[in-house]
Amino acid sequence: MTTLNILLQAGGGSAFQQIIPIALIMIVFYFFMIRPQTKKAKLEKDFKESLKKGDKVVTIGGVHGKIVEVQDKTFTLEIDNNVKVKIEKSAISAEVTKQYQEPVSAEVKK
């Protein structure tokens, strides 16, 4: 009888009690991994769709330029006088125009 009691105790409670830890792990995984990643992807998509002609941008490769033409999936950048480059929208990493228009925050005290 004691062997049977030990086996029953090792088996644990009901199936519902065994599923709870797995469900909690999935919920934590969603809130700390999946949700922030989808928010970031949405913000990046909105940023790239909001770019317009005349905005100054920086590409992933570090090339600075001004958008002179917007197509469906590409931009045409002017990187120097009469030097134009066609790039994919996914190659834009930052917009420089907004950085220069924002007010400077409080200066660092010495």
N, CA, C and O atoms as CSV, one atom per row, in Angstrom:
chain,resi,resn,atom,element,x,y,z
A,1,MET,N,N,0.802,-1.186,0.000
A,1,MET,CA,C,0.000,0.000,0.000
A,1,MET,C,C,0.849,1.256,0.000
A,1,MET,O,O,0.454,2.252,-0.605
A,2,THR,N,N,1.967,1.249,0.635
A,2,THR,CA,C,2.801,2.444,0.708
A,2,THR,C,C,3.382,2.797,-0.659
A,2,THR,O,O,3.542,3.975,-0.977
A,3,THR,N,N,3.692,1.804,-1.454
A,3,THR,CA,C,4.208,2.074,-2.794
A,3,THR,C,C,3.141,2.739,-3.652
A,3,THR,O,O,3.445,3.645,-4.428
A,4,LEU,N,N,1.908,2.301,-3.522
A,4,LEU,CA,C,0.803,2.891,-4.262
A,4,LEU,C,C,0.587,4.351,-3.829
A,4,LEU,O,O,0.328,5.209,-4.673
A,5,ASN,N,N,0.689,4.631,-2.550
A,5,ASN,CA,C,0.537,6.004,-2.046
A,5,ASN,C,C,1.637,6.907,-2.593
A,5,ASN,O,O,1.377,8.050,-2.967
A,6,ILE,N,N,2.844,6.404,-2.639
A,6,ILE,CA,C,3.969,7.198,-3.154
A,6,ILE,C,C,3.770,7.511,-4.633
A,6,ILE,O,O,4.015,8.640,-5.059
A,7,LEU,N,N,3.335,6.542,-5.417
A,7,LEU,CA,C,3.096,6.750,-6.838
A,7,LEU,C,C,1.971,7.747,-7.070
A,7,LEU,O,O,2.069,8.570,-7.981
A,8,LEU,N,N,0.922,7.701,-6.287
A,8,LEU,CA,C,-0.190,8.631,-6.434
A,8,LEU,C,C,0.228,10.054,-6.078
A,8,LEU,O,O,-0.196,11.008,-6.730
A,9,GLN,N,N,1.048,10.199,-5.057
A,9,GLN,CA,C,1.526,11.521,-4.672
A,9,GLN,C,C,2.488,12.087,-5.708
A,9,GLN,O,O,2.479,13.293,-5.954
A,10,ALA,N,N,3.299,11.264,-6.310
A,10,ALA,CA,C,4.256,11.710,-7.323
A,10,ALA,C,C,3.532,12.164,-8.582
A,10,ALA,O,O,4.022,13.041,-9.294
A,11,GLY,N,N,2.378,11.584,-8.864
A,11,GLY,CA,C,1.605,11.943,-10.042
A,11,GLY,C,C,1.034,13.349,-9.954
A,11,GLY,O,O,0.718,13.933,-10.990
A,12,GLY,N,N,0.894,13.896,-8.806
A,12,GLY,CA,C,0.369,15.244,-8.649
A,12,GLY,C,C,-1.142,15.262,-8.691
A,12,GLY,O,O,-1.798,14.221,-8.713
A,13,GLY,N,N,-1.681,16.475,-8.700
A,13,GLY,CA,C,-3.129,16.661,-8.666
A,13,GLY,C,C,-3.740,16.445,-10.034
A,13,GLY,O,O,-3.316,15.588,-10.809
A,14,SER,N,N,-4.743,17.245,-10.298
A,14,SER,CA,C,-5.482,17.101,-11.547
A,14,SER,C,C,-4.698,17.692,-12.724
A,14,SER,O,O,-3.660,18.332,-12.553
A,15,ALA,N,N,-5.222,17.457,-13.890
A,15,ALA,CA,C,-4.584,17.992,-15.100
A,15,ALA,C,C,-4.605,19.520,-15.097
A,15,ALA,O,O,-3.696,20.160,-15.625
A,16,PHE,N,N,-5.651,20.102,-14.499
A,16,PHE,CA,C,-5.759,21.565,-14.428
A,16,PHE,C,C,-4.594,22.155,-13.639
A,16,PHE,O,O,-4.057,23.193,-14.023
A,17,GLN,N,N,-4.200,21.515,-12.552
A,17,GLN,CA,C,-3.092,22.003,-11.738
A,17,GLN,C,C,-1.761,21.893,-12.483
A,17,GLN,O,O,-0.842,22.666,-12.210
A,18,GLN,N,N,-1.645,20.973,-13.392
A,18,GLN,CA,C,-0.412,20.822,-14.151
A,18,GLN,C,C,-0.325,21.831,-15.292
A,18,GLN,O,O,0.771,22.182,-15.728
A,19,ILE,N,N,-1.471,22.296,-15.777
A,19,ILE,CA,C,-1.500,23.246,-16.891
A,19,ILE,C,C,-1.236,24.678,-16.423
A,19,ILE,O,O,-0.731,25.491,-17.197
A,20,ILE,N,N,-1.567,24.996,-15.178
A,20,ILE,CA,C,-1.422,26.361,-14.661
A,20,ILE,C,C,0.001,26.907,-14.826
A,20,ILE,O,O,0.145,28.016,-15.340
A,21,PRO,N,N,1.058,26.196,-14.420
A,21,PRO,CA,C,2.410,26.761,-14.598
A,21,PRO,C,C,2.777,27.006,-16.066
A,21,PRO,O,O,3.443,27.992,-16.383
A,22,ILE,N,N,2.351,26.127,-16.945
A,22,ILE,CA,C,2.639,26.304,-18.370
A,22,ILE,C,C,1.919,27.536,-18.900
A,22,ILE,O,O,2.495,28.304,-19.671
A,23,ALA,N,N,0.671,27.733,-18.497
A,23,ALA,CA,C,-0.088,28.911,-18.925
A,23,ALA,C,C,0.549,30.190,-18.399
A,23,ALA,O,O,0.626,31.184,-19.121
A,24,LEU,N,N,0.999,30.178,-17.163
A,24,LEU,CA,C,1.661,31.356,-16.593
A,24,LEU,C,C,2.952,31.690,-17.340
A,24,LEU,O,O,3.243,32.862,-17.578
A,25,ILE,N,N,3.708,30.693,-17.702
A,25,ILE,CA,C,4.939,30.916,-18.466
A,25,ILE,C,C,4.614,31.525,-19.827
A,25,ILE,O,O,5.313,32.426,-20.290
A,26,MET,N,N,3.555,31.036,-20.466
A,26,MET,CA,C,3.171,31.578,-21.772
A,26,MET,C,C,2.715,33.033,-21.654
A,26,MET,O,O,3.027,33.850,-22.521
A,27,ILE,N,N,1.975,33.365,-20.584
A,27,ILE,CA,C,1.511,34.737,-20.383
A,27,ILE,C,C,2.695,35.669,-20.154
A,27,ILE,O,O,2.745,36.753,-20.734
A,28,VAL,N,N,3.636,35.269,-19.326
A,28,VAL,CA,C,4.830,36.082,-19.077
A,28,VAL,C,C,5.630,36.245,-20.363
A,28,VAL,O,O,6.101,37.341,-20.667
A,29,PHE,N,N,5.784,35.178,-21.108
A,29,PHE,CA,C,6.503,35.239,-22.381
A,29,PHE,C,C,5.850,36.227,-23.332
A,29,PHE,O,O,6.543,36.980,-24.017
A,30,TYR,N,N,4.509,36.233,-23.384
A,30,TYR,CA,C,3.789,37.153,-24.258
A,30,TYR,C,C,4.048,38.607,-23.854
A,30,TYR,O,O,4.387,39.430,-24.705
A,31,PHE,N,N,3.894,38.931,-22.573
A,31,PHE,CA,C,4.014,40.316,-22.133
A,31,PHE,C,C,5.441,40.844,-22.134
A,31,PHE,O,O,5.640,42.052,-22.265
A,32,PHE,N,N,6.433,39.985,-21.993
A,32,PHE,CA,C,7.809,40.453,-21.963
A,32,PHE,C,C,8.567,40.272,-23.269
A,32,PHE,O,O,9.621,40.882,-23.448
A,33,MET,N,N,8.064,39.450,-24.190
A,33,MET,CA,C,8.799,39.197,-25.426
A,33,MET,C,C,7.987,39.568,-26.672
A,33,MET,O,O,8.444,40.376,-27.481
A,34,ILE,N,N,6.834,39.012,-26.833
A,34,ILE,CA,C,6.071,39.150,-28.074
A,34,ILE,C,C,5.428,40.525,-28.192
A,34,ILE,O,O,5.557,41.169,-29.233
A,35,ARG,N,N,4.742,40.988,-27.159
A,35,ARG,CA,C,4.033,42.272,-27.225
A,35,ARG,C,C,4.969,43.450,-27.486
A,35,ARG,O,O,4.668,44.263,-28.359
A,36,PRO,N,N,6.098,43.584,-26.767
A,36,PRO,CA,C,6.995,44.705,-27.066
A,36,PRO,C,C,7.557,44.646,-28.488
A,36,PRO,O,O,7.753,45.684,-29.120
A,37,GLN,N,N,7.812,43.462,-28.983
A,37,GLN,CA,C,8.350,43.327,-30.336
A,37,GLN,C,C,7.338,43.767,-31.379
A,37,GLN,O,O,7.706,44.418,-32.357
A,38,THR,N,N,6.067,43.424,-31.190
A,38,THR,CA,C,5.044,43.845,-32.151
A,38,THR,C,C,4.809,45.344,-32.077
A,38,THR,O,O,4.561,45.982,-33.100
A,39,LYS,N,N,4.883,45.924,-30.865
A,39,LYS,CA,C,4.750,47.382,-30.728
A,39,LYS,C,C,5.881,48.093,-31.462
A,39,LYS,O,O,5.652,49.078,-32.165
A,40,LYS,N,N,7.094,47.593,-31.297
A,40,LYS,CA,C,8.255,48.195,-31.956
A,40,LYS,C,C,8.122,48.098,-33.471
A,40,LYS,O,O,8.416,49.062,-34.178
A,41,ALA,N,N,7.689,46.963,-33.969
A,41,ALA,CA,C,7.518,46.788,-35.414
A,41,ALA,C,C,6.453,47.737,-35.956
A,41,ALA,O,O,6.607,48.280,-37.050
A,42,LYS,N,N,5.376,47.939,-35.202
A,42,LYS,CA,C,4.318,48.852,-35.628
A,42,LYS,C,C,4.827,50.290,-35.660
A,42,LYS,O,O,4.550,51.024,-36.609
A,43,LEU,N,N,5.568,50.697,-34.634
A,43,LEU,CA,C,6.132,52.050,-34.607
A,43,LEU,C,C,7.089,52.277,-35.771
A,43,LEU,O,O,7.074,53.341,-36.391
A,44,GLU,N,N,7.915,51.286,-36.069
A,44,GLU,CA,C,8.855,51.404,-37.175
A,44,GLU,C,C,8.116,51.505,-38.511
A,44,GLU,O,O,8.507,52.283,-39.382
A,45,LYS,N,N,7.061,50.726,-38.670
A,45,LYS,CA,C,6.275,50.776,-39.902
A,45,LYS,C,C,5.617,52.145,-40.058
A,45,LYS,O,O,5.647,52.729,-41.141
A,46,ASP,N,N,5.023,52.660,-38.976
A,46,ASP,CA,C,4.398,53.985,-39.019
A,46,ASP,C,C,5.417,55.074,-39.325
A,46,ASP,O,O,5.126,56.010,-40.071
A,47,PHE,N,N,6.615,54.953,-38.748
A,47,PHE,CA,C,7.681,55.925,-39.002
A,47,PHE,C,C,8.045,55.962,-40.482
A,47,PHE,O,O,8.153,57.037,-41.072
A,48,LYS,N,N,8.233,54.800,-41.074
A,48,LYS,CA,C,8.644,54.740,-42.480
A,48,LYS,C,C,7.534,55.199,-43.420
A,48,LYS,O,O,7.813,55.738,-44.491
A,49,GLU,N,N,6.278,54.990,-43.027
A,49,GLU,CA,C,5.165,55.455,-43.848
A,49,GLU,C,C,4.958,56.960,-43.720
A,49,GLU,O,O,4.387,57.582,-44.616
A,50,SER,N,N,5.413,57.549,-42.621
A,50,SER,CA,C,5.209,58.983,-42.405
A,50,SER,C,C,6.279,59.837,-43.074
A,50,SER,O,O,6.132,61.056,-43.149
A,51,LEU,N,N,7.349,59.222,-43.561
A,51,LEU,CA,C,8.398,59.994,-44.222
A,51,LEU,C,C,7.874,60.590,-45.519
A,51,LEU,O,O,7.108,59.959,-46.248
A,52,LYS,N,N,8.302,61.820,-45.792
A,52,LYS,CA,C,7.814,62.512,-46.981
A,52,LYS,C,C,8.964,63.233,-47.667
A,52,LYS,O,O,10.085,63.276,-47.158
A,53,LYS,N,N,8.672,63.785,-48.806
A,53,LYS,CA,C,9.666,64.511,-49.588
A,53,LYS,C,C,10.193,65.694,-48.768
A,53,LYS,O,O,9.429,66.436,-48.150
A,54,GLY,N,N,11.508,65.844,-48.781
A,54,GLY,CA,C,12.146,66.935,-48.062
A,54,GLY,C,C,12.701,66.553,-46.702
A,54,GLY,O,O,13.480,67.313,-46.127
A,55,ASP,N,N,12.319,65.388,-46.166
A,55,ASP,CA,C,12.847,64.944,-44.875
A,55,ASP,C,C,14.298,64.507,-45.024
A,55,ASP,O,O,14.673,63.867,-46.006
A,56,LYS,N,N,15.101,64.862,-44.032
A,56,LYS,CA,C,16.494,64.425,-44.015
A,56,LYS,C,C,16.561,63.159,-43.179
A,56,LYS,O,O,16.032,63.108,-42.068
A,57,VAL,N,N,17.215,62.135,-43.721
A,57,VAL,CA,C,17.255,60.829,-43.073
A,57,VAL,C,C,18.672,60.270,-43.065
A,57,VAL,O,O,19.567,60.759,-43.754
A,58,VAL,N,N,18.839,59.228,-42.258
A,58,VAL,CA,C,20.091,58.471,-42.209
A,58,VAL,C,C,19.744,57.021,-42.515
A,58,VAL,O,O,18.787,56.479,-41.960
A,59,THR,N,N,20.514,56.394,-43.391
A,59,THR,CA,C,20.265,54.992,-43.726
A,59,THR,C,C,20.952,54.089,-42.720
A,59,THR,O,O,21.727,54.550,-41.882
A,60,ILE,N,N,20.665,52.813,-42.808
A,60,ILE,CA,C,21.296,51.836,-41.924
A,60,ILE,C,C,22.812,51.836,-42.120
A,60,ILE,O,O,23.567,51.598,-41.177
A,61,GLY,N,N,23.248,52.102,-43.341
A,61,GLY,CA,C,24.677,52.138,-43.640
A,61,GLY,C,C,25.363,53.430,-43.229
A,61,GLY,O,O,26.578,53.561,-43.379
A,62,GLY,N,N,24.591,54.395,-42.706
A,62,GLY,CA,C,25.181,55.638,-42.231
A,62,GLY,C,C,25.206,56.751,-43.263
A,62,GLY,O,O,25.842,57.779,-43.033
A,63,VAL,N,N,24.539,56.580,-44.387
A,63,VAL,CA,C,24.507,57.602,-45.432
A,63,VAL,C,C,23.432,58.624,-45.083
A,63,VAL,O,O,22.279,58.269,-44.836
A,64,HIS,N,N,23.823,59.899,-45.067
A,64,HIS,CA,C,22.886,60.989,-44.800
A,64,HIS,C,C,22.381,61.529,-46.126
A,64,HIS,O,O,23.146,61.663,-47.081
A,65,GLY,N,N,21.087,61.840,-46.185
A,65,GLY,CA,C,20.543,62.381,-47.411
A,65,GLY,C,C,19.169,62.987,-47.193
A,65,GLY,O,O,18.595,62.901,-46.108
A,66,LYS,N,N,18.657,63.599,-48.247
A,66,LYS,CA,C,17.335,64.217,-48.217
A,66,LYS,C,C,16.447,63.473,-49.201
A,66,LYS,O,O,16.865,63.191,-50.324
A,67,ILE,N,N,15.240,63.157,-48.794
A,67,ILE,CA,C,14.302,62.441,-49.646
A,67,ILE,C,C,13.812,63.396,-50.730
A,67,ILE,O,O,13.279,64.465,-50.432
A,68,VAL,N,N,13.996,63.002,-51.994
A,68,VAL,CA,C,13.523,63.830,-53.102
A,68,VAL,C,C,12.352,63.187,-53.839
A,68,VAL,O,O,11.637,63.853,-54.587
A,69,GLU,N,N,12.163,61.882,-53.619
A,69,GLU,CA,C,11.045,61.199,-54.271
A,69,GLU,C,C,10.646,59.993,-53.429
A,69,GLU,O,O,11.496,59.263,-52.920
A,70,VAL,N,N,9.342,59.802,-53.293
A,70,VAL,CA,C,8.812,58.678,-52.526
A,70,VAL,C,C,8.043,57.769,-53.475
A,70,VAL,O,O,7.107,58.205,-54.146
A,71,GLN,N,N,8.447,56.492,-53.526
A,71,GLN,CA,C,7.724,55.496,-54.302
A,71,GLN,C,C,7.037,54.530,-53.341
A,71,GLN,O,O,7.011,54.757,-52.131
A,72,ASP,N,N,6.485,53.458,-53.886
A,72,ASP,CA,C,5.748,52.495,-53.073
A,72,ASP,C,C,6.646,51.810,-52.045
A,72,ASP,O,O,6.325,51.789,-50.856
A,73,LYS,N,N,7.762,51.253,-52.494
A,73,LYS,CA,C,8.657,50.531,-51.595
A,73,LYS,C,C,10.051,51.132,-51.518
A,73,LYS,O,O,10.915,50.602,-50.820
A,74,THR,N,N,10.282,52.225,-52.222
A,74,THR,CA,C,11.620,52.817,-52.249
A,74,THR,C,C,11.559,54.329,-52.070
A,74,THR,O,O,10.510,54.953,-52.229
A,75,PHE,N,N,12.711,54.895,-51.735
A,75,PHE,CA,C,12.921,56.334,-51.686
A,75,PHE,C,C,14.050,56.681,-52.633
A,75,PHE,O,O,14.922,55.854,-52.897
A,76,THR,N,N,14.037,57.900,-53.144
A,76,THR,CA,C,15.192,58.424,-53.850
A,76,THR,C,C,15.792,59.491,-52.951
A,76,THR,O,O,15.135,60.476,-52.612
A,77,LEU,N,N,17.049,59.285,-52.567
A,77,LEU,CA,C,17.748,60.214,-51.689
A,77,LEU,C,C,18.731,61.046,-52.484
A,77,LEU,O,O,19.387,60.545,-53.397
A,78,GLU,N,N,18.831,62.306,-52.139
A,78,GLU,CA,C,19.878,63.155,-52.697
A,78,GLU,C,C,20.943,63.258,-51.615
A,78,GLU,O,O,20.719,63.845,-50.557
A,79,ILE,N,N,22.118,62.672,-51.901
A,79,ILE,CA,C,23.178,62.652,-50.904
A,79,ILE,C,C,24.215,63.746,-51.136
A,79,ILE,O,O,25.021,64.025,-50.249
A,80,ASP,N,N,24.208,64.369,-52.307
A,80,ASP,CA,C,25.068,65.507,-52.634
A,80,ASP,C,C,24.404,66.224,-53.805
A,80,ASP,O,O,23.382,65.759,-54.310
A,81,ASN,N,N,24.962,67.334,-54.238
A,81,ASN,CA,C,24.386,68.055,-55.381
A,81,ASN,C,C,24.368,67.144,-56.598
A,81,ASN,O,O,25.409,66.658,-57.040
A,82,ASN,N,N,23.169,66.917,-57.135
A,82,ASN,CA,C,22.958,66.090,-58.327
A,82,ASN,C,C,23.436,64.645,-58.163
A,82,ASN,O,O,23.726,63.981,-59.159
A,83,VAL,N,N,23.522,64.155,-56.947
A,83,VAL,CA,C,23.855,62.751,-56.697
A,83,VAL,C,C,22.652,62.136,-55.997
A,83,VAL,O,O,22.374,62.426,-54.833
A,84,LYS,N,N,21.942,61.278,-56.730
A,84,LYS,CA,C,20.723,60.664,-56.193
A,84,LYS,C,C,20.893,59.160,-56.128
A,84,LYS,O,O,21.479,58.541,-57.016
A,85,VAL,N,N,20.364,58.584,-55.054
A,85,VAL,CA,C,20.460,57.145,-54.817
A,85,VAL,C,C,19.069,56.624,-54.512
A,85,VAL,O,O,18.320,57.228,-53.744
A,86,LYS,N,N,18.731,55.497,-55.120
A,86,LYS,CA,C,17.443,54.859,-54.861
A,86,LYS,C,C,17.667,53.772,-53.815
A,86,LYS,O,O,18.505,52.889,-54.003
A,87,ILE,N,N,16.912,53.834,-52.701
A,87,ILE,CA,C,17.075,52.857,-51.622
A,87,ILE,C,C,15.712,52.302,-51.213
A,87,ILE,O,O,14.671,52.899,-51.487
A,88,GLU,N,N,15.744,51.157,-50.557
A,88,GLU,CA,C,14.532,50.539,-50.030
A,88,GLU,C,C,14.080,51.290,-48.773
A,88,GLU,O,O,14.900,51.869,-48.060
A,89,LYS,N,N,12.792,51.277,-48.513
A,89,LYS,CA,C,12.275,51.927,-47.311
A,89,LYS,C,C,12.821,51.271,-46.044
A,89,LYS,O,O,12.988,51.933,-45.019
A,90,SER,N,N,13.092,49.990,-46.116
A,90,SER,CA,C,13.606,49.285,-44.943
A,90,SER,C,C,15.028,49.697,-44.583
A,90,SER,O,O,15.510,49.350,-43.505
A,91,ALA,N,N,15.711,50.432,-45.464
A,91,ALA,CA,C,17.085,50.838,-45.201
A,91,ALA,C,C,17.180,52.146,-44.424
A,91,ALA,O,O,18.284,52.576,-44.091
A,92,ILE,N,N,16.058,52.786,-44.127
A,92,ILE,CA,C,16.069,54.031,-43.356
A,92,ILE,C,C,16.116,53.682,-41.876
A,92,ILE,O,O,15.346,52.847,-41.401
A,93,SER,N,N,17.036,54.335,-41.142
A,93,SER,CA,C,17.131,54.039,-39.716
A,93,SER,C,C,16.679,55.186,-38.840
A,93,SER,O,O,16.177,54.945,-37.742
A,94,ALA,N,N,16.838,56.437,-39.282
A,94,ALA,CA,C,16.453,57.567,-38.433
A,94,ALA,C,C,16.146,58.778,-39.284
A,94,ALA,O,O,16.616,58.905,-40.415
A,95,GLU,N,N,15.348,59.663,-38.717
A,95,GLU,CA,C,15.035,60.913,-39.379
A,95,GLU,C,C,15.810,62.024,-38.682
A,95,GLU,O,O,15.691,62.201,-37.469
A,96,VAL,N,N,16.591,62.762,-39.433
A,96,VAL,CA,C,17.435,63.808,-38.875
A,96,VAL,C,C,16.660,65.109,-38.728
A,96,VAL,O,O,16.973,65.906,-37.843
A,97,THR,N,N,15.666,65.344,-39.561
A,97,THR,CA,C,14.920,66.599,-39.559
A,97,THR,C,C,14.319,66.866,-38.181
A,97,THR,O,O,14.436,67.981,-37.672
A,98,LYS,N,N,13.682,65.877,-37.569
A,98,LYS,CA,C,13.049,66.065,-36.266
A,98,LYS,C,C,14.076,66.287,-35.170
A,98,LYS,O,O,13.805,67.013,-34.213
A,99,GLN,N,N,15.248,65.678,-35.289
A,99,GLN,CA,C,16.271,65.842,-34.257
A,99,GLN,C,C,16.717,67.297,-34.158
A,99,GLN,O,O,16.977,67.785,-33.058
A,100,TYR,N,N,16.808,67.990,-35.274
A,100,TYR,CA,C,17.257,69.370,-35.261
A,100,TYR,C,C,16.138,70.338,-34.894
A,100,TYR,O,O,16.417,71.459,-34.469
A,101,GLN,N,N,14.891,69.938,-35.048
A,101,GLN,CA,C,13.776,70.825,-34.746
A,101,GLN,C,C,13.328,70.741,-33.289
A,101,GLN,O,O,12.628,71.633,-32.811
A,102,GLU,N,N,13.718,69.689,-32.578
A,102,GLU,CA,C,13.322,69.538,-31.185
A,102,GLU,C,C,14.118,70.499,-30.312
A,102,GLU,O,O,15.298,70.727,-30.577
A,103,PRO,N,N,13.502,71.072,-29.273
A,103,PRO,CA,C,14.236,71.967,-28.376
A,103,PRO,C,C,15.285,71.186,-27.592
A,103,PRO,O,O,15.107,70.008,-27.280
A,104,VAL,N,N,16.365,71.863,-27.289
A,104,VAL,CA,C,17.443,71.233,-26.533
A,104,VAL,C,C,16.993,71.085,-25.083
A,104,VAL,O,O,16.446,72.019,-24.497
A,105,SER,N,N,17.225,69.919,-24.516
A,105,SER,CA,C,16.836,69.685,-23.127
A,105,SER,C,C,17.781,70.423,-22.199
A,105,SER,O,O,18.738,71.054,-22.647
A,106,ALA,N,N,17.512,70.343,-20.914
A,106,ALA,CA,C,18.297,71.057,-19.912
A,106,ALA,C,C,19.784,70.740,-20.067
A,106,ALA,O,O,20.183,69.592,-20.263
A,107,GLU,N,N,20.579,71.788,-19.971
A,107,GLU,CA,C,22.028,71.613,-20.131
A,107,GLU,C,C,22.604,70.880,-18.922
A,107,GLU,O,O,22.062,70.933,-17.819
A,108,VAL,N,N,23.703,70.205,-19.164
A,108,VAL,CA,C,24.370,69.475,-18.093
A,108,VAL,C,C,25.113,70.473,-17.222
A,108,VAL,O,O,25.894,71.281,-17.724
A,109,LYS,N,N,24.872,70.420,-15.917
A,109,LYS,CA,C,25.532,71.341,-14.982
A,109,LYS,C,C,26.933,70.847,-14.702
A,109,LYS,O,O,27.168,69.649,-14.541
A,110,LYS,N,N,27.856,71.781,-14.646
A,110,LYS,CA,C,29.251,71.423,-14.372
A,110,LYS,C,C,29.543,71.446,-12.889
A,110,LYS,O,O,30.669,71.171,-12.477
